Amino acid sequence: MDVCLVIKQRLEELGLEQKDLASAAEVTESYISQMLTRKKLPPAPDRTDIYEKMAKFLKLPSDSLPKSPRCNVLRS
């Protein structure tokens, strides 16, 4: 399962919104939106600072997100 799908599903399961994740990860809501709609790549696997914040907020193991395959960006 790719990072984008994991994040989308977890937000839905927890009843949370993209803006909540953006705040917790200290990134813009636009960045989260673009990442989840595959218009922007998720952070590189070595950006553990962002992934740790996202995982903590989503109540996932801290190393689970960077180990997920990265989602592909849709080209227009």
Backbone as numpy.savetxt, mean C-alpha at the origin, in Angstrom:
# Nx Ny Nz CAx CAy CAz Cx Cy Cz
-0.09 -12.90 -4.41 -0.94 -11.71 -4.41 -0.05 -10.47 -4.41
-0.41 -9.48 -5.21 0.45 -8.30 -5.28 0.14 -7.29 -4.17
1.08 -6.38 -3.99 0.99 -5.39 -2.92 -0.31 -4.58 -3.02
-0.64 -4.13 -4.20 -1.84 -3.30 -4.37 -3.10 -4.04 -3.94
-3.20 -5.29 -4.34 -4.38 -6.08 -3.99 -4.44 -6.35 -2.49
-3.30 -6.66 -1.89 -3.25 -6.90 -0.45 -3.74 -5.65 0.30
-3.24 -4.50 -0.10 -3.62 -3.25 0.58 -5.10 -2.96 0.39
-5.59 -3.07 -0.85 -7.01 -2.82 -1.12 -7.90 -3.73 -0.29
-7.59 -5.02 -0.28 -8.41 -5.97 0.47 -8.37 -5.68 1.96
-7.20 -5.35 2.46 -7.08 -5.10 3.90 -7.83 -3.84 4.30
-7.76 -2.80 3.49 -8.52 -1.58 3.78 -10.01 -1.91 3.86
-10.48 -2.70 2.91 -11.90 -3.08 2.89 -12.26 -3.91 4.12
-11.43 -4.89 4.45 -11.70 -5.75 5.61 -11.80 -4.95 6.90
-10.96 -3.94 7.03 -10.91 -3.14 8.25 -11.87 -1.95 8.21
-12.52 -1.73 7.07 -13.44 -0.61 6.94 -12.72 0.73 6.97
-11.51 0.76 6.42 -10.70 1.98 6.42 -10.66 2.59 5.02
-10.22 3.83 4.96 -10.15 4.54 3.69 -8.72 4.84 3.31
-8.54 5.13 2.03 -7.20 5.45 1.52 -6.58 6.63 2.26
-7.40 7.61 2.61 -6.86 8.79 3.30 -6.30 8.41 4.66
-6.90 7.41 5.31 -6.41 6.95 6.61 -5.03 6.31 6.46
-4.90 5.49 5.42 -3.61 4.84 5.15 -2.56 5.87 4.79
-2.93 6.84 3.99 -1.99 7.89 3.59 -1.47 8.64 4.82
-2.36 8.96 5.72 -1.96 9.65 6.94 -1.01 8.79 7.78
-1.35 7.52 7.93 -0.53 6.62 8.73 0.85 6.40 8.11
0.91 6.34 6.78 2.18 6.09 6.09 2.95 7.37 5.82
2.33 8.50 6.15 2.94 9.81 5.94 3.27 10.05 4.47
2.29 9.73 3.62 2.37 10.03 2.19 1.07 10.72 1.81
0.98 11.19 0.59 -0.25 11.88 0.18 -1.34 10.89 -0.17
-2.57 11.34 -0.03 -3.71 10.52 -0.42 -3.66 10.23 -1.91
-3.18 11.21 -2.68 -3.03 11.04 -4.12 -2.08 9.89 -4.45
-0.98 9.81 -3.71 -0.02 8.73 -3.94 -0.67 7.37 -3.71
-1.39 7.22 -2.61 -2.07 5.95 -2.30 -3.09 5.63 -3.39
-3.87 6.61 -3.78 -4.88 6.41 -4.82 -4.23 5.95 -6.13
-3.18 6.64 -6.53 -2.50 6.28 -7.78 -1.85 4.91 -7.69
-1.32 4.57 -6.55 -0.71 3.25 -6.38 -1.78 2.16 -6.47
-2.90 2.35 -5.80 -3.94 1.33 -5.77 -4.70 1.20 -7.08
-4.66 2.24 -7.91 -5.27 2.16 -9.24 -4.21 1.83 -10.30
-3.03 1.51 -9.83 -1.92 1.06 -10.68 -1.42 2.13 -11.65
-1.57 3.37 -11.28 -1.03 4.46 -12.09 0.38 4.83 -11.64
0.74 4.34 -10.47 2.07 4.61 -9.89 2.54 3.33 -9.22
3.84 3.06 -9.32 4.40 1.88 -8.68 4.37 2.03 -7.16
4.19 0.92 -6.46 4.33 0.98 -5.00 5.79 1.23 -4.64
6.06 1.56 -3.41 7.45 1.81 -3.01 8.34 0.61 -3.32
9.60 0.89 -3.58 10.57 -0.18 -3.80 10.65 -1.03 -2.53
10.96 -2.32 -2.67 11.01 -3.21 -1.50 11.95 -2.73 -0.39
12.97 -1.95 -0.75 13.90 -1.49 0.28 13.39 -0.26 1.05
12.21 0.25 0.69 11.62 1.38 1.41 10.85 0.86 2.62
11.58 0.23 3.51 10.94 -0.41 4.66 10.22 0.59 5.56
10.64 1.85 5.54 9.97 2.84 6.37 8.49 2.97 5.99
8.21 3.04 4.71 6.82 3.16 4.26 6.06 1.86 4.48
6.68 0.75 4.09 6.00 -0.54 4.24 5.71 -0.87 5.71
6.62 -0.53 6.60 6.39 -0.80 8.03 5.20 0.00 8.54
5.10 1.26 8.13 3.97 2.10 8.56 2.66 1.57 8.01
2.68 1.17 6.72 1.46 0.63 6.11 1.05 -0.67 6.78
2.01 -1.56 6.99 1.71 -2.86 7.60 1.16 -2.68 9.01
1.75 -1.80 9.77 1.28 -1.57 11.14 -0.16 -1.06 11.12
-0.43 -0.10 10.25 -1.77 0.47 10.16 -2.79 -0.58 9.71
-2.37 -1.44 8.78 -3.26 -2.47 8.24 -3.29 -3.74 9.09
-2.55 -3.71 10.21 -2.49 -4.85 11.13 -2.01 -6.12 10.43
-0.91 -5.95 9.69 -0.26 -7.06 8.99 1.13 -7.25 9.58
1.74 -8.43 9.41 3.13 -8.60 9.85 4.01 -7.56 9.17
4.96 -7.02 9.90 5.76 -5.90 9.40 6.52 -6.20 8.11
6.82 -7.46 7.86 7.58 -7.78 6.65 6.71 -8.34 5.53
5.39 -8.30 5.67 4.52 -8.94 4.69 4.40 -8.16 3.38
4.34 -6.84 3.43 4.13 -6.08 2.21 5.33 -6.08 1.27
6.54 -5.85 1.73 7.65 -5.85 0.78 7.91 -7.21 0.14
7.44 -8.27 0.76 7.64 -9.60 0.20 6.60 -9.92 -0.87
5.51 -9.15 -0.92 4.50 -9.37 -1.94 5.03 -8.84 -3.28
4.68 -9.51 -4.37 5.11 -8.98 -5.67 4.54 -7.59 -5.87
5.29 -6.76 -6.55 4.84 -5.40 -6.82 3.78 -5.42 -7.90
2.84 -4.51 -7.82 1.78 -4.45 -8.84 2.32 -3.77 -10.09
1.74 -4.11 -11.20 2.14 -3.52 -12.47 1.41 -2.20 -12.68
2.11 -1.25 -13.27 1.51 0.03 -13.60 0.78 -0.12 -14.92
-0.44 0.40 -14.97 -1.20 0.39 -16.22 -0.72 1.54 -17.09
-0.42 1.26 -18.30 0.02 2.29 -19.25 -1.18 2.78 -20.05
-1.29 4.10 -20.20 -2.43 4.62 -20.96 -2.03 4.94 -22.38
